[in-house]
Amino acid sequence: MSNMSSKSLVVFCFYTLGYKHVNIAKELEITEIASKKRIKKINADINKKLGCFDLFRNKCVTTGVMHEILSVVCEYMGVKKM
């Protein structure tokens, strides 16, 4: 994950929050295929290590990492922190 581009990171964060690729594509003004390609490798790595992406998402919630992921999306969307 450390070598992920900023574009891939934003897609990955949206996806981790539960967004579907079609909605990510609309939000970022890219194609659905581009959304899928940007996280293909990291998604494969997560599935290999944990068996499924939902387990990764659950681990993000239980360890508090989801807050950091949400911060990336908020920063991208221009949402100010309270």
Protein Blocks (a to p, Z undefined) as FASTA:
>chain_A
ZZpcfklmmmmmmmmnopafklmmmmnopafklmmmmmmmmmmmmmmmnopaklmmmmmm
mnopmmmmmmmmmmmnopacZZ
